[in-house]
Amino acid sequence: MTWLNAEESSAPFDAALALRPELRDLYAAFYGKLWDDDLLPAGLLELCRLRVAQLHDCEAELAVRHAEAGVSDEQVEALANWSESELFGVAERAALALAEKMPWQHHDLTDGEYADLQAHFGEAGVVALTIGIALFDANCRLRLAFGTEPAPVEAAMPASSEGPIY
């Protein structure tokens, strides 16, 4: 951290949030619920999280990888040009299109794009995906504002309401 007096930790973002433990616990419960429910595949969420981090040039978020999410190194390398890559299926492309627009072009999202998402994920899945991408965006913005240093972490499981937010 460049300006926060958070404790040294293997999860510096979580340590920064822990300076306000009551807010950290609520944030972790909300963020973790996204991963804990299995409403959406962890790999899909991981791809969207990493794409949002790329858009923000957020090295601290990009340094975190969730090993059991099932995203390959080849997919991560292709994320910057996901629309031209054959490594992503139709449903992943629809989700990545949402992830691409949410941080900076959210006003450009169309009813047609949401209809496409709903065909792949159902209404509850689209709500979860939209909230998830908004949280990934918030994570990047918070990490950048906090000055969180990149700390390579390969977490076995994606974030959980029971564990730290790496």
Secondary structure, 3 states (H helix, E strand, C coil): CCCCCCCCCCCHHHHHHCCCHHHHHHHHHHHHHHHHCCCCCHHHHHHHHHHHHHHHCCHHHHCEEEHHHCCCHHHHHHHHHHHHCCCCCHHHHHHHHHHHHCCCCHHHCCHHHHHHHHHHHHHHHHHHHHHHHHHHHHHHHHHHHHCCCCCCEEECCCCCCCCCCC
